Amino acid sequence: MPAGITYQDWRIRAACRGPRSEVFYPPATGERRDEKLLREHMAKAICDLCAVRGQCLKFAVERGEAHGIWGGTSESERRVLIGVV
């Protein structure tokens, strides 16, 4: 890795940056199952177009990230990848 470049610099290029980021995490007030499925679908559609999706997923799996959509995966999908079922 070149000098001055950090492991997390991929985040600068992430498609989820900015006003669309609210779909990647559930609202503090809770949500119905159909609302959750729609929100996750919207987030994953953004991930599908992201140039750094793989780096994002790797980061989330390595950290054991338990919340939100990361690299096009939900919490339950990452638990399978991490091996925590």
C-alpha positions as CSV (number, residue, x, y, z in Angstrom):
1,M,0.0,0.0,0.0
2,P,1.5,3.4,-1.0
3,A,2.7,5.7,1.8
4,G,-0.1,7.9,3.2
5,I,-2.9,5.6,2.0
6,T,-4.8,3.9,4.8
7,Y,-6.9,0.7,4.8
8,Q,-10.1,2.6,5.0
9,D,-9.6,5.1,2.1
10,W,-12.0,3.0,0.0
11,R,-14.8,4.7,2.0
12,I,-14.1,7.9,0.1
13,R,-15.3,6.2,-3.1
14,A,-18.3,4.4,-1.6
15,A,-21.6,4.9,-3.4
16,C,-23.4,5.0,0.0
17,R,-21.8,8.3,1.0
18,G,-24.1,11.3,1.4
19,P,-27.8,11.7,1.7
20,R,-28.7,8.1,0.6
21,S,-26.9,6.6,3.6
22,E,-30.0,6.4,5.8
23,V,-31.2,3.3,4.0
24,F,-28.3,1.3,5.2
25,Y,-29.4,1.2,8.8
26,P,-32.8,0.7,10.4
27,P,-34.5,3.8,11.8
28,A,-34.3,4.4,15.6
29,T,-38.1,4.1,15.8
30,G,-38.2,0.6,14.4
31,E,-39.7,-0.7,11.2
32,R,-42.2,-3.2,10.0
33,R,-40.9,-6.3,8.1
34,D,-42.1,-5.0,4.7
35,E,-40.4,-1.6,5.4
36,K,-37.2,-3.4,6.3
37,L,-37.2,-5.5,3.2
38,L,-37.8,-2.4,1.0
39,R,-35.0,-0.4,2.8
40,E,-32.6,-3.3,2.4
41,H,-33.5,-3.7,-1.2
42,M,-32.8,0.0,-1.8
43,A,-29.5,-0.2,0.0
44,K,-28.4,-3.3,-1.9
45,A,-29.3,-1.6,-5.2
46,I,-26.8,1.2,-4.3
47,C,-24.2,-1.5,-3.4
48,D,-24.7,-3.2,-6.8
49,L,-23.4,0.0,-8.5
50,C,-20.5,0.6,-6.0
51,A,-16.9,0.4,-7.2
52,V,-15.7,-0.6,-3.7
53,R,-18.3,-3.1,-2.7
54,G,-15.8,-5.9,-2.3
55,Q,-13.6,-3.8,0.0
56,C,-16.6,-2.8,2.0
57,L,-17.8,-6.4,2.5
58,K,-14.3,-7.5,3.4
59,F,-14.1,-4.7,6.0
60,A,-17.5,-5.6,7.5
61,V,-16.6,-9.3,7.7
62,E,-13.2,-8.7,9.2
63,R,-14.7,-6.5,11.9
64,G,-17.7,-8.8,12.5
65,E,-20.0,-5.8,11.7
66,A,-23.4,-6.8,13.2
67,H,-25.5,-3.8,12.0
68,G,-26.6,-2.4,8.7
69,I,-26.0,-3.2,5.0
70,W,-22.3,-3.5,4.1
71,G,-21.0,-4.7,0.8
72,G,-24.4,-5.6,-0.4
73,T,-25.1,-7.9,2.6
74,S,-27.5,-7.8,5.5
75,E,-26.7,-8.7,9.1
76,S,-28.0,-12.2,8.7
77,E,-26.1,-12.7,5.4
78,R,-22.8,-11.6,7.0
79,R,-23.3,-13.9,10.0
80,V,-23.2,-16.8,7.6
81,L,-20.0,-15.4,6.0
82,I,-18.4,-14.9,9.4
83,G,-19.5,-18.3,10.6
84,V,-21.8,-17.1,13.4
85,V,-25.1,-18.7,12.8
